[in-house]
Amino acid sequence: MLNSVANPAILTLSALRERYRHYNLTIRNVCEDTLKVRLAYVDRLFNYLGPPETAAGLFLKIDPVTLGHFFIDYAMRYGPGSRQNMYSAARAFLRFAYEEQFMANDLSALVPTVRRYRMSGLPKALPEACILALEESIDRSDPVARRDAAIICLLSTYGVRGIQVRRLRLEDLDWQNERIHFPAAKGGRPIEQHLTAKAGNRLTDYIVNGRPESSLPQIFLTATTGAALSDSSHLSKMIHRRLLRANVPVPDGVSRGTHGLRHAFAVRMTGKVPFKDVVDMLGHRDPSSTLIYAKTDVQTLQQAALPWPGGVA
Protein backbone atom coordinates (compact mmCIF):
# COMPACT_ATOMS: atom_id res chain seq x y z
CA MET A 1 0.00 0.00 0.00
CA LEU A 2 1.03 3.58 -0.56
CA ASN A 3 1.81 5.87 2.34
CA SER A 4 -1.73 7.17 2.74
CA VAL A 5 -5.22 6.14 1.75
CA ALA A 6 -6.59 8.66 -0.75
CA ASN A 7 -10.15 9.91 -0.53
CA PRO A 8 -11.83 8.79 -3.79
CA ALA A 9 -14.47 11.51 -3.40
CA ILE A 10 -11.89 14.22 -4.12
CA LEU A 11 -9.40 12.19 -6.18
CA THR A 12 -9.57 13.11 -9.87
CA LEU A 13 -9.22 10.47 -12.57
CA SER A 14 -5.85 11.89 -13.60
CA ALA A 15 -4.67 11.68 -9.98
CA LEU A 16 -6.03 8.13 -9.74
CA ARG A 17 -4.18 7.21 -12.91
CA GLU A 18 -0.95 8.64 -11.51
CA ARG A 19 -1.48 6.77 -8.23
CA TYR A 20 -2.01 3.55 -10.18
CA ARG A 21 1.17 4.26 -12.14
CA HIS A 22 3.14 4.80 -8.92
CA TYR A 23 1.67 1.61 -7.42
CA ASN A 24 2.79 -0.46 -10.41
CA LEU A 25 6.31 0.94 -10.40
CA THR A 26 6.95 0.81 -6.66
CA ILE A 27 4.78 -2.00 -5.32
CA ARG A 28 4.49 -4.36 -8.29
CA ASN A 29 7.86 -3.53 -9.86
CA VAL A 30 6.30 -3.38 -13.32
CA CYS A 31 8.59 -2.14 -16.10
CA GLU A 32 7.77 1.07 -17.97
CA ASP A 33 6.85 -0.68 -21.24
CA THR A 34 4.39 -3.04 -19.54
CA LEU A 35 2.93 -0.16 -17.54
CA LYS A 36 2.42 1.87 -20.71
CA VAL A 37 0.37 -0.97 -22.19
CA ARG A 38 -1.65 -1.42 -18.99
CA LEU A 39 -2.52 2.26 -18.79
CA ALA A 40 -3.64 2.32 -22.42
CA TYR A 41 -6.03 -0.58 -21.82
CA VAL A 42 -7.27 0.76 -18.48
CA ASP A 43 -8.17 3.97 -20.32
CA ARG A 44 -10.45 1.89 -22.56
CA LEU A 45 -12.21 0.62 -19.45
CA PHE A 46 -12.57 4.20 -18.19
CA ASN A 47 -14.04 5.30 -21.52
CA TYR A 48 -16.58 2.48 -21.43
CA LEU A 49 -17.69 3.41 -17.93
CA GLY A 50 -18.12 7.04 -18.89
CA PRO A 51 -16.37 10.23 -17.80
CA PRO A 52 -16.99 10.62 -14.04
CA GLU A 53 -15.17 13.59 -12.52
CA THR A 54 -13.85 11.73 -9.48
CA ALA A 55 -12.52 8.31 -8.65
CA ALA A 56 -15.52 7.75 -6.41
CA GLY A 57 -17.84 8.17 -9.39
CA LEU A 58 -15.81 5.66 -11.36
CA PHE A 59 -15.79 2.98 -8.66
CA LEU A 60 -19.54 3.36 -8.12
CA LYS A 61 -19.99 2.14 -11.70
CA ILE A 62 -17.80 -0.92 -11.28
CA ASP A 63 -19.79 -3.99 -10.26
CA PRO A 64 -19.96 -7.62 -11.45
CA VAL A 65 -22.81 -6.96 -13.91
CA THR A 66 -21.16 -3.94 -15.51
CA LEU A 67 -17.84 -5.75 -15.78
CA GLY A 68 -19.54 -8.71 -17.42
CA HIS A 69 -21.18 -6.48 -20.02
CA PHE A 70 -17.89 -4.73 -20.70
CA PHE A 71 -15.96 -7.97 -21.27
CA ILE A 72 -18.68 -9.35 -23.57
CA ASP A 73 -18.71 -6.13 -25.57
CA TYR A 74 -14.92 -6.10 -25.80
CA ALA A 75 -14.74 -9.73 -26.91
CA MET A 76 -17.15 -8.98 -29.78
CA ARG A 77 -14.98 -6.16 -31.10
CA TYR A 78 -11.38 -7.31 -30.55
CA GLY A 79 -9.22 -10.33 -31.28
CA PRO A 80 -7.57 -12.70 -28.77
CA GLY A 81 -4.36 -10.69 -28.48
CA SER A 82 -6.14 -7.47 -27.57
CA ARG A 83 -8.52 -9.33 -25.25
CA GLN A 84 -5.60 -10.91 -23.44
CA ASN A 85 -4.01 -7.48 -22.88
CA MET A 86 -7.31 -5.98 -21.81
CA TYR A 87 -8.11 -8.71 -19.31
CA SER A 88 -4.60 -8.58 -17.85
CA ALA A 89 -4.81 -4.80 -17.44
CA ALA A 90 -8.31 -4.95 -15.93
CA ARG A 91 -7.32 -7.69 -13.50
CA ALA A 92 -4.31 -5.68 -12.33
CA PHE A 93 -6.38 -2.50 -11.93
CA LEU A 94 -9.13 -4.20 -9.94
CA ARG A 95 -6.55 -5.78 -7.65
CA PHE A 96 -4.99 -2.33 -7.13
CA ALA A 97 -8.40 -0.80 -6.35
CA TYR A 98 -9.05 -3.42 -3.68
CA GLU A 99 -5.60 -3.26 -2.11
CA GLU A 100 -5.72 0.54 -1.99
CA GLN A 101 -9.20 0.36 -0.35
CA PHE A 102 -11.01 2.10 -3.20
CA MET A 103 -13.31 -0.93 -3.45
CA ALA A 104 -14.67 -3.11 -0.66
CA ASN A 105 -14.41 -6.33 -2.69
CA ASP A 106 -11.72 -7.80 -4.89
CA LEU A 107 -13.40 -8.22 -8.30
CA SER A 108 -10.23 -9.23 -10.13
CA ALA A 109 -11.29 -12.90 -10.02
CA LEU A 110 -14.26 -12.02 -12.26
CA VAL A 111 -12.01 -11.14 -15.18
CA PRO A 112 -12.07 -13.94 -17.79
CA THR A 113 -9.00 -15.55 -19.30
CA VAL A 114 -8.10 -16.03 -22.95
CA ARG A 115 -6.97 -19.48 -24.01
CA ARG A 116 -4.35 -19.19 -26.73
CA TYR A 117 -3.02 -22.54 -27.83
CA ARG A 118 0.58 -22.71 -28.96
CA MET A 119 1.04 -23.39 -32.70
CA SER A 120 -2.72 -23.03 -33.27
CA GLY A 121 -2.45 -20.37 -35.96
CA LEU A 122 -0.28 -19.23 -38.83
CA PRO A 123 2.11 -16.26 -38.66
CA LYS A 124 0.68 -13.37 -40.66
CA ALA A 125 3.48 -11.81 -42.66
CA LEU A 126 3.60 -8.58 -44.58
CA PRO A 127 3.42 -9.57 -48.28
CA GLU A 128 6.54 -9.03 -50.33
CA ALA A 129 4.65 -6.71 -52.69
CA CYS A 130 3.76 -4.47 -49.73
CA ILE A 131 7.39 -4.37 -48.58
CA LEU A 132 8.60 -3.47 -52.07
CA ALA A 133 5.97 -0.74 -52.43
CA LEU A 134 6.87 0.61 -49.00
CA GLU A 135 10.59 0.81 -49.80
CA GLU A 136 9.99 2.40 -53.21
CA SER A 137 7.69 5.03 -51.69
CA ILE A 138 10.44 6.57 -49.55
CA ASP A 139 12.10 9.53 -51.27
CA ARG A 140 15.52 9.58 -49.63
CA SER A 141 16.00 13.31 -50.07
CA ASP A 142 16.02 14.33 -46.40
CA PRO A 143 17.65 12.96 -43.22
CA VAL A 144 14.47 11.45 -41.78
CA ALA A 145 13.70 9.61 -45.02
CA ARG A 146 17.27 8.29 -45.20
CA ARG A 147 17.03 7.03 -41.63
CA ASP A 148 13.62 5.39 -42.15
CA ALA A 149 14.75 3.76 -45.41
CA ALA A 150 17.79 2.27 -43.68
CA ILE A 151 15.71 0.98 -40.78
CA ILE A 152 13.11 -0.65 -43.02
CA CYS A 153 15.86 -2.19 -45.14
CA LEU A 154 17.50 -3.77 -42.09
CA LEU A 155 14.19 -5.10 -40.74
CA SER A 156 13.25 -6.58 -44.10
CA THR A 157 16.69 -7.97 -44.99
CA TYR A 158 17.57 -9.57 -41.65
CA GLY A 159 14.23 -10.13 -39.89
CA VAL A 160 15.57 -8.75 -36.61
CA ARG A 161 13.46 -7.21 -33.86
CA GLY A 162 12.88 -3.50 -33.63
CA ILE A 163 14.83 -3.25 -30.38
CA GLN A 164 17.87 -4.80 -32.09
CA VAL A 165 17.81 -2.08 -34.72
CA ARG A 166 17.34 0.65 -32.11
CA ARG A 167 20.31 -0.69 -30.14
CA LEU A 168 22.54 -1.10 -33.19
CA ARG A 169 25.85 0.73 -32.68
CA LEU A 170 28.42 2.08 -35.08
CA GLU A 171 30.90 -0.50 -33.80
CA ASP A 172 28.50 -3.28 -34.84
CA LEU A 173 29.27 -2.55 -38.50
CA ASP A 174 32.33 -4.41 -39.75
CA TRP A 175 32.81 -2.66 -43.08
CA GLN A 176 36.11 -4.37 -43.88
CA ASN A 177 34.69 -7.89 -43.57
CA GLU A 178 31.19 -6.92 -44.73
CA ARG A 179 29.53 -8.15 -41.53
CA ILE A 180 26.81 -6.71 -39.32
CA HIS A 181 26.25 -7.68 -35.69
CA PHE A 182 22.88 -7.33 -33.96
CA PRO A 183 22.74 -7.50 -30.14
CA ALA A 184 20.70 -10.18 -28.39
CA ALA A 185 17.10 -9.37 -27.43
CA LYS A 186 14.30 -10.99 -25.42
CA GLY A 187 16.56 -13.70 -24.05
CA GLY A 188 17.66 -14.74 -27.52
CA ARG A 189 21.09 -14.88 -29.08
CA PRO A 190 23.05 -12.17 -30.88
CA ILE A 191 22.90 -12.31 -34.66
CA GLU A 192 25.79 -11.88 -37.08
CA GLN A 193 25.05 -11.65 -40.78
CA HIS A 194 26.64 -10.69 -44.08
CA LEU A 195 26.25 -6.97 -44.75
CA THR A 196 24.47 -6.91 -48.09
CA ALA A 197 25.22 -4.22 -50.65
CA LYS A 198 21.74 -2.76 -50.32
CA ALA A 199 21.84 -2.62 -46.52
CA GLY A 200 25.35 -1.20 -46.59
CA ASN A 201 24.35 1.51 -49.07
CA ARG A 202 21.29 2.51 -47.02
CA LEU A 203 23.37 2.68 -43.85
CA THR A 204 26.12 4.69 -45.52
CA ASP A 205 23.62 7.13 -47.00
CA TYR A 206 22.10 7.77 -43.57
CA ILE A 207 25.33 7.87 -41.53
CA VAL A 208 27.08 10.23 -43.97
CA ASN A 209 24.18 12.39 -45.15
CA GLY A 210 21.45 12.10 -42.52
CA ARG A 211 22.70 11.21 -39.05
CA PRO A 212 23.04 14.18 -36.67
CA GLU A 213 26.51 14.85 -35.32
CA SER A 214 26.62 13.02 -32.01
CA SER A 215 28.97 11.17 -29.69
CA LEU A 216 26.29 8.56 -29.00
CA PRO A 217 27.21 5.03 -30.11
CA GLN A 218 23.75 4.19 -31.44
CA ILE A 219 23.42 4.47 -35.22
CA PHE A 220 19.84 5.66 -35.43
CA LEU A 221 18.97 8.93 -33.71
CA THR A 222 16.04 11.32 -33.61
CA ALA A 223 16.22 14.05 -36.22
CA THR A 224 15.22 16.87 -33.86
CA THR A 225 17.23 16.26 -30.68
CA GLY A 226 19.83 13.76 -31.86
CA ALA A 227 18.87 11.38 -29.05
CA ALA A 228 18.74 7.59 -29.22
CA LEU A 229 15.43 5.99 -30.23
CA SER A 230 14.32 4.96 -26.75
CA ASP A 231 10.58 4.55 -27.41
CA SER A 232 9.82 0.85 -27.96
CA SER A 233 6.99 1.71 -30.38
CA HIS A 234 8.93 4.28 -32.43
CA LEU A 235 9.81 1.97 -35.32
CA SER A 236 6.37 0.35 -35.58
CA LYS A 237 4.68 3.75 -35.59
CA MET A 238 7.06 4.92 -38.30
CA ILE A 239 6.36 1.90 -40.50
CA HIS A 240 2.60 2.25 -40.01
CA ARG A 241 2.80 5.93 -40.89
CA ARG A 242 4.86 5.21 -44.00
CA LEU A 243 2.42 2.53 -45.15
CA LEU A 244 -0.50 4.93 -44.80
CA ARG A 245 1.35 7.74 -46.55
CA ALA A 246 2.22 5.44 -49.47
CA ASN A 247 -1.35 4.09 -49.56
CA VAL A 248 -0.04 0.52 -49.41
CA PRO A 249 -2.91 -1.94 -48.81
CA VAL A 250 -2.11 -4.35 -45.99
CA PRO A 251 -4.19 -7.52 -45.51
CA ASP A 252 -6.36 -7.71 -42.40
CA GLY A 253 -4.68 -9.14 -39.35
CA VAL A 254 -1.14 -8.45 -40.59
CA SER A 255 1.11 -6.35 -38.37
CA ARG A 256 1.79 -2.91 -39.78
CA GLY A 257 4.91 -2.61 -37.65
CA THR A 258 8.22 -4.35 -37.13
CA HIS A 259 6.65 -7.78 -36.51
CA GLY A 260 5.12 -7.80 -39.99
CA LEU A 261 8.59 -7.48 -41.52
CA ARG A 262 10.07 -10.07 -39.15
CA HIS A 263 7.34 -12.57 -39.99
CA ALA A 264 7.86 -11.88 -43.71
CA PHE A 265 11.57 -12.65 -43.40
CA ALA A 266 10.95 -15.89 -41.50
CA VAL A 267 8.31 -17.08 -43.98
CA ARG A 268 10.59 -16.18 -46.90
CA MET A 269 13.48 -18.20 -45.44
CA THR A 270 11.49 -21.25 -44.30
CA GLY A 271 11.87 -24.07 -46.80
CA LYS A 272 14.67 -22.25 -48.65
CA VAL A 273 17.45 -22.81 -46.10
CA PRO A 274 17.98 -25.47 -43.41
CA PHE A 275 15.69 -25.04 -40.41
CA LYS A 276 18.69 -24.66 -38.07
CA ASP A 277 19.80 -21.66 -40.13
CA VAL A 278 16.37 -20.04 -39.76
CA VAL A 279 16.61 -20.51 -35.98
CA ASP A 280 20.03 -18.84 -35.97
CA MET A 281 18.98 -15.98 -38.24
CA LEU A 282 16.00 -15.18 -35.99
CA GLY A 283 18.20 -15.34 -32.89
CA HIS A 284 16.03 -17.92 -31.14
CA ARG A 285 17.62 -19.98 -28.38
CA ASP A 286 14.80 -22.51 -28.40
CA PRO A 287 14.09 -24.02 -31.86
CA SER A 288 10.45 -24.54 -30.83
CA SER A 289 10.02 -20.77 -31.08
CA THR A 290 10.71 -21.06 -34.81
CA LEU A 291 8.48 -24.09 -35.46
CA ILE A 292 5.42 -21.93 -36.10
CA TYR A 293 6.97 -20.80 -39.40
CA ALA A 294 7.35 -24.39 -40.58
CA LYS A 295 3.58 -24.46 -41.00
CA THR A 296 3.92 -21.96 -43.86
CA ASP A 297 6.11 -24.33 -45.92
CA VAL A 298 3.17 -26.01 -47.65
CA GLN A 299 5.21 -27.82 -50.32
CA THR A 300 7.39 -29.63 -47.79
CA LEU A 301 4.38 -30.45 -45.62
CA GLN A 302 2.62 -31.96 -48.63
CA GLN A 303 5.54 -34.33 -49.13
CA ALA A 304 5.18 -35.49 -45.53
CA ALA A 305 1.44 -36.17 -45.87
CA LEU A 306 0.37 -39.81 -45.88
CA PRO A 307 -2.06 -41.08 -48.55
CA TRP A 308 -5.69 -41.21 -47.50
CA PRO A 309 -6.72 -44.78 -46.50
CA GLY A 310 -8.62 -46.44 -49.33
CA GLY A 311 -7.65 -43.77 -51.81
CA VAL A 312 -5.79 -44.06 -55.07
CA ALA A 313 -2.14 -44.93 -54.46
C-alpha positions as CSV (number, residue, x, y, z in Angstrom):
1,M,0.0,0.0,0.0
2,L,1.0,3.6,-0.6
3,N,1.8,5.9,2.3
4,S,-1.7,7.2,2.7
5,V,-5.2,6.1,1.7
6,A,-6.6,8.7,-0.7
7,N,-10.2,9.9,-0.5
8,P,-11.8,8.8,-3.8
9,A,-14.5,11.5,-3.4
10,I,-11.9,14.2,-4.1
11,L,-9.4,12.2,-6.2
12,T,-9.6,13.1,-9.9
13,L,-9.2,10.5,-12.6
14,S,-5.8,11.9,-13.6
15,A,-4.7,11.7,-10.0
16,L,-6.0,8.1,-9.7
17,R,-4.2,7.2,-12.9
18,E,-1.0,8.6,-11.5
19,R,-1.5,6.8,-8.2
20,Y,-2.0,3.6,-10.2
21,R,1.2,4.3,-12.1
22,H,3.1,4.8,-8.9
23,Y,1.7,1.6,-7.4
24,N,2.8,-0.5,-10.4
25,L,6.3,0.9,-10.4
26,T,7.0,0.8,-6.7
27,I,4.8,-2.0,-5.3
28,R,4.5,-4.4,-8.3
29,N,7.9,-3.5,-9.9
30,V,6.3,-3.4,-13.3
31,C,8.6,-2.1,-16.1
32,E,7.8,1.1,-18.0
33,D,6.8,-0.7,-21.2
34,T,4.4,-3.0,-19.5
35,L,2.9,-0.2,-17.5
36,K,2.4,1.9,-20.7
37,V,0.4,-1.0,-22.2
38,R,-1.6,-1.4,-19.0
39,L,-2.5,2.3,-18.8
40,A,-3.6,2.3,-22.4
41,Y,-6.0,-0.6,-21.8
42,V,-7.3,0.8,-18.5
43,D,-8.2,4.0,-20.3
44,R,-10.4,1.9,-22.6
45,L,-12.2,0.6,-19.5
46,F,-12.6,4.2,-18.2
47,N,-14.0,5.3,-21.5
48,Y,-16.6,2.5,-21.4
49,L,-17.7,3.4,-17.9
50,G,-18.1,7.0,-18.9
51,P,-16.4,10.2,-17.8
52,P,-17.0,10.6,-14.0
53,E,-15.2,13.6,-12.5
54,T,-13.9,11.7,-9.5
55,A,-12.5,8.3,-8.6
56,A,-15.5,7.8,-6.4
57,G,-17.8,8.2,-9.4
58,L,-15.8,5.7,-11.4
59,F,-15.8,3.0,-8.7
60,L,-19.5,3.4,-8.1
61,K,-20.0,2.1,-11.7
62,I,-17.8,-0.9,-11.3
63,D,-19.8,-4.0,-10.3
64,P,-20.0,-7.6,-11.4
65,V,-22.8,-7.0,-13.9
66,T,-21.2,-3.9,-15.5
67,L,-17.8,-5.7,-15.8
68,G,-19.5,-8.7,-17.4
69,H,-21.2,-6.5,-20.0
70,F,-17.9,-4.7,-20.7
71,F,-16.0,-8.0,-21.3
72,I,-18.7,-9.4,-23.6
73,D,-18.7,-6.1,-25.6
74,Y,-14.9,-6.1,-25.8
75,A,-14.7,-9.7,-26.9
76,M,-17.1,-9.0,-29.8
77,R,-15.0,-6.2,-31.1
78,Y,-11.4,-7.3,-30.6
79,G,-9.2,-10.3,-31.3
80,P,-7.6,-12.7,-28.8
81,G,-4.4,-10.7,-28.5
82,S,-6.1,-7.5,-27.6
83,R,-8.5,-9.3,-25.3
84,Q,-5.6,-10.9,-23.4
85,N,-4.0,-7.5,-22.9
86,M,-7.3,-6.0,-21.8
87,Y,-8.1,-8.7,-19.3
88,S,-4.6,-8.6,-17.8
89,A,-4.8,-4.8,-17.4
90,A,-8.3,-4.9,-15.9
91,R,-7.3,-7.7,-13.5
92,A,-4.3,-5.7,-12.3
93,F,-6.4,-2.5,-11.9
94,L,-9.1,-4.2,-9.9
95,R,-6.6,-5.8,-7.7
96,F,-5.0,-2.3,-7.1
97,A,-8.4,-0.8,-6.4
98,Y,-9.1,-3.4,-3.7
99,E,-5.6,-3.3,-2.1
100,E,-5.7,0.5,-2.0
101,Q,-9.2,0.4,-0.3
102,F,-11.0,2.1,-3.2
103,M,-13.3,-0.9,-3.4
104,A,-14.7,-3.1,-0.7
105,N,-14.4,-6.3,-2.7
106,D,-11.7,-7.8,-4.9
107,L,-13.4,-8.2,-8.3
108,S,-10.2,-9.2,-10.1
109,A,-11.3,-12.9,-10.0
110,L,-14.3,-12.0,-12.3
111,V,-12.0,-11.1,-15.2
112,P,-12.1,-13.9,-17.8
113,T,-9.0,-15.5,-19.3
114,V,-8.1,-16.0,-22.9
115,R,-7.0,-19.5,-24.0
116,R,-4.4,-19.2,-26.7
117,Y,-3.0,-22.5,-27.8
118,R,0.6,-22.7,-29.0
119,M,1.0,-23.4,-32.7
120,S,-2.7,-23.0,-33.3
121,G,-2.4,-20.4,-36.0
122,L,-0.3,-19.2,-38.8
123,P,2.1,-16.3,-38.7
124,K,0.7,-13.4,-40.7
125,A,3.5,-11.8,-42.7
126,L,3.6,-8.6,-44.6
127,P,3.4,-9.6,-48.3
128,E,6.5,-9.0,-50.3
129,A,4.6,-6.7,-52.7
130,C,3.8,-4.5,-49.7
131,I,7.4,-4.4,-48.6
132,L,8.6,-3.5,-52.1
133,A,6.0,-0.7,-52.4
134,L,6.9,0.6,-49.0
135,E,10.6,0.8,-49.8
136,E,10.0,2.4,-53.2
137,S,7.7,5.0,-51.7
138,I,10.4,6.6,-49.6
139,D,12.1,9.5,-51.3
140,R,15.5,9.6,-49.6
141,S,16.0,13.3,-50.1
142,D,16.0,14.3,-46.4
143,P,17.7,13.0,-43.2
144,V,14.5,11.5,-41.8
145,A,13.7,9.6,-45.0
146,R,17.3,8.3,-45.2
147,R,17.0,7.0,-41.6
148,D,13.6,5.4,-42.2
149,A,14.7,3.8,-45.4
150,A,17.8,2.3,-43.7
151,I,15.7,1.0,-40.8
152,I,13.1,-0.6,-43.0
153,C,15.9,-2.2,-45.1
154,L,17.5,-3.8,-42.1
155,L,14.2,-5.1,-40.7
156,S,13.3,-6.6,-44.1
157,T,16.7,-8.0,-45.0
158,Y,17.6,-9.6,-41.6
159,G,14.2,-10.1,-39.9
160,V,15.6,-8.7,-36.6
161,R,13.5,-7.2,-33.9
162,G,12.9,-3.5,-33.6
163,I,14.8,-3.3,-30.4
164,Q,17.9,-4.8,-32.1
165,V,17.8,-2.1,-34.7
166,R,17.3,0.6,-32.1
167,R,20.3,-0.7,-30.1
168,L,22.5,-1.1,-33.2
169,R,25.9,0.7,-32.7
170,L,28.4,2.1,-35.1
171,E,30.9,-0.5,-33.8
172,D,28.5,-3.3,-34.8
173,L,29.3,-2.6,-38.5
174,D,32.3,-4.4,-39.7
175,W,32.8,-2.7,-43.1
176,Q,36.1,-4.4,-43.9
177,N,34.7,-7.9,-43.6
178,E,31.2,-6.9,-44.7
179,R,29.5,-8.1,-41.5
180,I,26.8,-6.7,-39.3
181,H,26.2,-7.7,-35.7
182,F,22.9,-7.3,-34.0
183,P,22.7,-7.5,-30.1
184,A,20.7,-10.2,-28.4
185,A,17.1,-9.4,-27.4
186,K,14.3,-11.0,-25.4
187,G,16.6,-13.7,-24.1
188,G,17.7,-14.7,-27.5
189,R,21.1,-14.9,-29.1
190,P,23.0,-12.2,-30.9
191,I,22.9,-12.3,-34.7
192,E,25.8,-11.9,-37.1
193,Q,25.1,-11.7,-40.8
194,H,26.6,-10.7,-44.1
195,L,26.3,-7.0,-44.7
196,T,24.5,-6.9,-48.1
197,A,25.2,-4.2,-50.6
198,K,21.7,-2.8,-50.3
199,A,21.8,-2.6,-46.5
200,G,25.4,-1.2,-46.6
201,N,24.4,1.5,-49.1
202,R,21.3,2.5,-47.0
203,L,23.4,2.7,-43.8
204,T,26.1,4.7,-45.5
205,D,23.6,7.1,-47.0
206,Y,22.1,7.8,-43.6
207,I,25.3,7.9,-41.5
208,V,27.1,10.2,-44.0
209,N,24.2,12.4,-45.2
210,G,21.5,12.1,-42.5
211,R,22.7,11.2,-39.1
212,P,23.0,14.2,-36.7
213,E,26.5,14.8,-35.3
214,S,26.6,13.0,-32.0
215,S,29.0,11.2,-29.7
216,L,26.3,8.6,-29.0
217,P,27.2,5.0,-30.1
218,Q,23.8,4.2,-31.4
219,I,23.4,4.5,-35.2
220,F,19.8,5.7,-35.4
221,L,19.0,8.9,-33.7
222,T,16.0,11.3,-33.6
223,A,16.2,14.0,-36.2
224,T,15.2,16.9,-33.9
225,T,17.2,16.3,-30.7
226,G,19.8,13.8,-31.9
227,A,18.9,11.4,-29.0
228,A,18.7,7.6,-29.2
229,L,15.4,6.0,-30.2
230,S,14.3,5.0,-26.8
231,D,10.6,4.5,-27.4
232,S,9.8,0.9,-28.0
233,S,7.0,1.7,-30.4
234,H,8.9,4.3,-32.4
235,L,9.8,2.0,-35.3
236,S,6.4,0.3,-35.6
237,K,4.7,3.7,-35.6
238,M,7.1,4.9,-38.3
239,I,6.4,1.9,-40.5
240,H,2.6,2.3,-40.0
241,R,2.8,5.9,-40.9
242,R,4.9,5.2,-44.0
243,L,2.4,2.5,-45.2
244,L,-0.5,4.9,-44.8
245,R,1.4,7.7,-46.5
246,A,2.2,5.4,-49.5
247,N,-1.3,4.1,-49.6
248,V,0.0,0.5,-49.4
249,P,-2.9,-1.9,-48.8
250,V,-2.1,-4.3,-46.0
251,P,-4.2,-7.5,-45.5
252,D,-6.4,-7.7,-42.4
253,G,-4.7,-9.1,-39.3
254,V,-1.1,-8.4,-40.6
255,S,1.1,-6.4,-38.4
256,R,1.8,-2.9,-39.8
257,G,4.9,-2.6,-37.6
258,T,8.2,-4.4,-37.1
259,H,6.6,-7.8,-36.5
260,G,5.1,-7.8,-40.0
261,L,8.6,-7.5,-41.5
262,R,10.1,-10.1,-39.1
263,H,7.3,-12.6,-40.0
264,A,7.9,-11.9,-43.7
265,F,11.6,-12.7,-43.4
266,A,11.0,-15.9,-41.5
267,V,8.3,-17.1,-44.0
268,R,10.6,-16.2,-46.9
269,M,13.5,-18.2,-45.4
270,T,11.5,-21.2,-44.3
271,G,11.9,-24.1,-46.8
272,K,14.7,-22.2,-48.7
273,V,17.5,-22.8,-46.1
274,P,18.0,-25.5,-43.4
275,F,15.7,-25.0,-40.4
276,K,18.7,-24.7,-38.1
277,D,19.8,-21.7,-40.1
278,V,16.4,-20.0,-39.8
279,V,16.6,-20.5,-36.0
280,D,20.0,-18.8,-36.0
281,M,19.0,-16.0,-38.2
282,L,16.0,-15.2,-36.0
283,G,18.2,-15.3,-32.9
284,H,16.0,-17.9,-31.1
285,R,17.6,-20.0,-28.4
286,D,14.8,-22.5,-28.4
287,P,14.1,-24.0,-31.9
288,S,10.5,-24.5,-30.8
289,S,10.0,-20.8,-31.1
290,T,10.7,-21.1,-34.8
291,L,8.5,-24.1,-35.5
292,I,5.4,-21.9,-36.1
293,Y,7.0,-20.8,-39.4
294,A,7.4,-24.4,-40.6
295,K,3.6,-24.5,-41.0
296,T,3.9,-22.0,-43.9
297,D,6.1,-24.3,-45.9
298,V,3.2,-26.0,-47.7
299,Q,5.2,-27.8,-50.3
300,T,7.4,-29.6,-47.8
301,L,4.4,-30.4,-45.6
302,Q,2.6,-32.0,-48.6
303,Q,5.5,-34.3,-49.1
304,A,5.2,-35.5,-45.5
305,A,1.4,-36.2,-45.9
306,L,0.4,-39.8,-45.9
307,P,-2.1,-41.1,-48.5
308,W,-5.7,-41.2,-47.5
309,P,-6.7,-44.8,-46.5
310,G,-8.6,-46.4,-49.3
311,G,-7.7,-43.8,-51.8
312,V,-5.8,-44.1,-55.1
313,A,-2.1,-44.9,-54.5
